[in-house]
Amino acid sequence: MASFKLEIITPEKKAFSGNVESVKLPGVNGSFAVLSLHAPLISSLEKGIVEVIEENGNKLRFTTEAGVVEVLNNNVIVLVEKVLNDPKAEA
């Protein structure tokens, strides 16, 4: 499966940066997924789980506060108030 660049950023730090196959996001009107070459969009996010599948198939789950996401030119930037866990440390 094709990949794209994902960044999850809080005011304090960059919680994640890497190439992924997919990301599932907690939109204010329901969850939605983004895959490679997704159409451009900007959306509000509510508090919830951001599910990431990395290029190697590894699955990560970030628990986040509310924020926004921008999808443009095969790059996805998730800006959230806070990430409440560290899935890399939990693995």
Secondary structure, DSSP 8 states (H G I E B T S, - for coil): ---EEEEEE-SS-EEEEEEEEEEEEEETTEEEEEETT---EEEEE-SEEEEEEETTS-EEEEEE-SEEEEEETTEEEEEES-B---HHHH-
